[in-house]
């Protein structure tokens, strides 16, 4: 069985640390769990100390400062990788929960497909109305930009990964320069996948609900900051591509909804009835097709009822993300501010 070093960046993760470490410690292929405490100001160090007495594989590492030019998470992953000894490296987030046997299954899958980097898009847990509105929609739209099948095809130039779960051969990671080569990349997961594929490595990008799950954001503010940080980059820094996606959502979702509202104020007659019927038909079509897409993306179909508020919030997120990168040239995440150009 291949030895795997698991690397978990942790900045103020006292609520997540124990569940993720326990879910990882039960994986048979793990030789060490390196949790990199990135200047946490909460109970993270205390929890790591407590878990360390119980879980021999746990290796806490503390970062005392962030060097200039680095994104915080990238530096934490870099420090963790330097400490690692395994043949494979698993980079995973503190808010993930790993199902029993998942790591062994993913190593076997990577070997079967001769993949140098295997990434999962974890099953997303959404509990509040705003999570159910936004999270599924983001992943559905992202899958259009980075189709799983295209990313996994060796003859396709498309490359992507989800930083919540990246399993990579150590020799390949070192060959492409590791996170040191990505020190200022905000979307470091996609950047790493691109470097691996450009070097001739093979990718496997999979839907991962059966193996790993996560709840990304527990409050609206964190979700707003997180997707504002990522969306413009997910659209490959192409404003035209972002605006085209925005226009399509407005045309096919918000347009018919507001058109239906307007129809109620029109003079009653065949034109008003026809207009209202057309709007209802478009909305019904969008609902049904979205529900089908959600099922394929391993979300529940009933989340389709949140599509309209999701489109409204997602539209605002797209515009805010573009504004952050193109006008303010600043992003905020985990209590830090980064300049982007």
C-alpha positions in Angstrom: 0.0 0.0 0.0 1.4 3.4 -1.0 2.3 5.8 1.9 0.4 9.1 1.9 1.3 12.3 3.7 -1.8 14.3 4.3 -1.3 18.1 4.5 -4.1 20.3 6.0 -3.7 24.1 6.2 -5.4 25.5 9.3 -6.0 29.1 10.0 -8.5 29.6 12.9 -10.1 26.2 12.3 -11.0 25.2 15.9 -14.5 24.1 14.9 -13.2 21.8 12.1 -9.9 20.3 13.2 -11.1 17.4 15.3 -13.6 16.0 12.8 -11.2 16.2 9.8 -8.2 14.8 11.7 -10.3 11.9 13.0 -11.7 11.2 9.5 -8.2 11.1 8.1 -6.6 9.1 10.9 -8.9 6.2 10.1 -7.6 6.0 6.5 -5.4 2.9 6.1 -2.9 4.5 3.7 -2.0 7.5 5.8 1.5 7.6 7.2 1.3 11.1 8.7 -1.2 14.0 9.0 0.6 17.3 8.8 -1.6 20.1 10.1 0.0 23.5 9.4 -1.2 26.0 11.9 -1.1 29.3 10.0 -0.9 31.9 12.8 -4.2 30.8 14.3 -5.6 33.1 17.0 -8.3 30.8 18.2 -8.2 27.4 19.9 -6.4 25.6 17.0 -3.1 25.1 18.8 -4.8 23.7 21.9 -6.9 21.3 19.9 -3.9 20.1 17.9 -2.0 19.4 21.2 -4.9 17.4 22.6 -5.3 15.4 19.4 -1.6 14.8 19.2 -1.7 12.8 22.5 -4.2 10.4 21.0 -3.3 10.2 17.3 0.4 9.3 16.7 0.2 10.1 13.0 -0.6 13.7 13.7 2.3 16.2 13.2 1.4 19.8 13.9 3.6 22.5 12.3 3.3 26.2 13.3 3.9 29.1 11.0 4.9 32.2 12.8 5.0 34.7 9.8 4.0 34.9 6.2 6.9 35.8 3.9 6.3 38.6 1.4 4.8 37.6 -1.9 3.0 34.5 -0.6 -0.7 33.7 -0.4 -1.2 32.3 3.1 -2.7 29.0 2.1 0.0 28.4 -0.5 2.8 29.0 2.1 1.1 26.6 4.6 0.9 23.9 1.9 4.5 24.5 0.9 5.7 24.2 4.5 3.7 21.1 5.0 5.0 19.5 1.8 8.6 20.2 2.9 7.9 18.1 6.0 6.2 15.3 4.2 7.8 11.9 3.7 5.1 10.0 1.8 5.2 8.7 -1.8 1.9 10.5 -2.4 0.7 13.9 -1.0 -2.9 14.6 -0.2 -3.7 18.3 0.1 -7.1 18.7 1.8 -9.0 21.5 3.6 -9.9 21.5 7.3 -13.6 21.7 6.6 -13.6 18.3 4.7 -14.9 15.0 6.1 -13.4 11.8 4.6 -15.5 8.7 4.4 -13.9 5.4 5.6 -11.8 3.8 2.9 -11.9 6.8 0.6 -8.2 7.4 0.4 -7.3 3.8 -0.4 -10.0 3.9 -3.1 -8.6 7.1 -4.6 -5.0 5.8 -4.7 -6.3 2.7 -6.5 -8.3 4.9 -8.9 -5.2 7.1 -9.6 -3.1 4.0 -10.3 -5.8 2.5 -12.6 -6.0 5.7 -14.6 -2.2 6.3 -14.4 -3.0 9.7 -13.0 -0.3 11.9 -11.5 -2.8 14.2 -9.9 -6.3 13.1 -8.8 -8.7 15.7 -7.5 -12.2 15.3 -6.1 -15.0 17.8 -6.0 -16.4 17.0 -2.6 -20.1 16.6 -1.9 -21.2 20.0 -0.8 -23.4 20.3 2.4 -25.8 23.2 2.2 -28.0 23.9 5.1 -29.2 27.5 4.9 -31.3 29.0 2.0 -28.4 31.1 0.8 -26.1 28.0 0.6 -28.7 26.1 -1.3 -29.1 29.0 -3.6 -25.5 29.7 -4.4 -23.3 26.7 -3.8 -25.0 24.3 -6.3 -25.2 27.0 -8.9 -21.5 27.8 -8.6 -20.5 24.2 -9.1 -22.9 23.8 -12.0 -21.5 26.8 -13.8 -17.9 25.8 -12.9 -18.5 22.4 -14.5 -19.3 24.2 -17.8 -16.0 26.0 -17.7 -14.0 22.9 -16.6 -15.9 19.7 -17.6 -14.7 16.8 -15.6 -14.3 14.6 -18.7 -12.3 17.2 -20.6 -9.9 17.8 -17.6 -9.3 14.0 -17.3 -8.6 13.5 -21.0 -4.8 13.5 -21.7 -5.3 14.9 -25.2 -7.3 17.9 -23.9 -5.5 21.1 -22.9 -8.2 21.8 -20.2 -6.8 21.5 -16.6 -8.4 22.1 -13.2 -8.5 20.7 -9.7 -10.4 21.4 -6.5 -8.1 22.4 -3.6 -10.4 20.7 -1.1 -9.0 17.4 -2.3 -5.8 17.0 -4.4 -3.9 13.7 -4.3 -0.6 14.0 -6.2 2.5 11.9 -6.7 5.3 13.5 -4.7 7.8 13.2 -7.5 5.4 15.0 -9.9 4.7 17.7 -7.3 8.4 18.4 -6.9 9.0 18.3 -10.7 6.6 21.1 -11.4 8.0 23.3 -8.6 5.4 22.6 -5.9 3.6 25.5 -4.2 6.7 27.5 -4.3 6.1 28.0 -8.0 2.5 29.1 -7.1 3.3 31.4 -4.2 1.1 34.2 -5.4 -1.6 32.2 -7.2 -5.0 32.9 -5.6 -6.5 29.9 -7.5 -3.6 27.7 -6.6 -5.5 24.4 -7.2 -6.2 25.1 -10.9 -2.7 26.5 -11.3 -1.1 23.3 -10.0 -3.3 21.2 -12.3 -2.2 23.3 -15.3 1.5 22.9 -14.4 1.1 19.1 -14.0 -0.7 18.7 -17.3 1.6 21.1 -19.2 4.6 19.0 -17.9 3.0 15.9 -19.5 1.3 14.6 -16.4 -2.1 13.0 -16.3 -5.1 14.4 -14.4 -8.2 12.7 -13.0 -11.0 15.0 -11.9 -14.0 13.4 -10.3 -17.2 14.2 -8.5 -16.5 13.1 -4.9 -19.7 12.9 -2.8 -19.3 9.2 -2.0 -15.8 9.8 -0.6 -15.5 13.3 0.8 -17.9 15.9 2.0 -17.6 19.5 3.1 -19.6 22.5 4.3 -17.6 25.4 2.8 -19.2 28.4 4.5 -21.1 28.7 7.7 -22.0 32.4 7.3 -23.0 34.6 4.4 -20.0 36.9 4.8 -17.4 34.2 4.4 -19.3 32.9 1.3 -19.3 36.4 -0.2 -15.6 36.8 0.4 -14.7 33.3 -0.8 -16.5 33.4 -4.1 -15.6 37.1 -4.7 -12.0 35.9 -4.4 -12.4 33.0 -6.9 -15.0 33.6 -9.5 -13.2 36.1 -11.8 -10.3 33.6 -11.8 -12.6 30.7 -12.5 -13.7 32.6 -15.6 -10.0 32.6 -16.6 -9.6 36.4 -16.1 -11.7 37.0 -19.2 -14.2 39.7 -18.5 -16.1 39.0 -21.8 -16.6 35.4 -20.8 -17.9 36.4 -17.3 -20.3 39.0 -18.8 -21.6 36.5 -21.4 -22.4 34.1 -18.6 -24.1 36.9 -16.6 -26.1 38.0 -19.6 -27.4 34.5 -20.3 -28.5 34.1 -16.7 -30.3 37.4 -16.8 -31.9 36.6 -20.1 -33.1 33.1 -19.3 -33.8 33.4 -15.5 -34.3 36.9 -14.2 -35.7 38.2 -17.4 -38.7 35.8 -17.6 -39.3 36.3 -13.8 -39.5 40.0 -14.1 -41.4 39.7 -17.4 -44.0 37.6 -15.5 -44.3 40.3 -12.9 -44.8 43.0 -15.6 -47.4 40.9 -17.3 -49.7 41.3 -14.2 -49.8 45.0 -14.8 -50.5 44.8 -18.5 -54.0 45.3 -19.9 -55.8 42.0 -19.9 -56.1 40.3 -23.3 -54.5 37.7 -25.5 -51.1 39.5 -25.6 -50.9 39.6 -21.8 -51.9 35.9 -21.5 -49.4 34.9 -24.2 -46.6 36.9 -22.6 -47.3 35.4 -19.1 -47.5 31.9 -20.6 -44.2 32.4 -22.4 -42.5 33.5 -19.2 -43.9 30.6 -17.2 -42.8 28.2 -19.9 -39.3 29.5 -19.9 -39.1 29.4 -16.0 -40.5 25.9 -15.9 -38.0 24.7 -18.6 -35.1 26.2 -16.6 -36.3 24.7 -13.4 -36.6 21.2 -14.9 -33.2 21.3 -16.7 -31.5 22.7 -13.6 -32.9 19.9 -11.4 -31.6 17.4 -13.9 -28.2 19.0 -13.9 -28.1 19.1 -10.1 -28.8 15.4 -10.0 -25.8 14.7 -12.3 -23.7 17.0 -10.2 -24.6 15.0 -7.0 -26.9 17.6 -5.5 -30.5 17.0 -4.6 -33.1 17.9 -7.3 -35.2 19.9 -4.8 -32.5 22.5 -4.5 -33.7 23.7 -7.9 -36.4 25.7 -6.2 -33.6 28.1 -5.0 -32.4 28.8 -8.5 -33.9 32.4 -8.8 -32.4 33.8 -5.6 -29.2 31.9 -6.5 -29.0 33.6 -9.9 -29.5 37.0 -8.2 -26.8 36.5 -5.6 -24.5 34.8 -8.1 -24.8 37.7 -10.5 -23.8 40.1 -7.7 -20.9 37.8 -6.9 -19.7 37.8 -10.5 -19.8 41.6 -10.7 -18.1 42.0 -7.3 -15.3 39.6 -8.2 -14.6 41.4 -11.4 -14.6 44.7 -9.6 -12.1 43.4 -7.0 -9.6 42.3 -9.6 -10.1 45.0 -12.2 -10.7 48.1 -10.2 -9.7 47.7 -6.5 -6.9 45.2 -7.2 -7.4 43.8 -3.7 -9.0 40.7 -2.3 -9.6 39.7 1.4 -9.5 36.2 2.8 -9.0 34.8 6.3 -8.2 38.2 7.8 -5.6 39.0 5.2 -5.6 41.4 2.3 -3.7 40.6 -0.9 -2.9 42.9 -3.8 -3.7 41.4 -7.2 -2.7 42.7 -10.6 
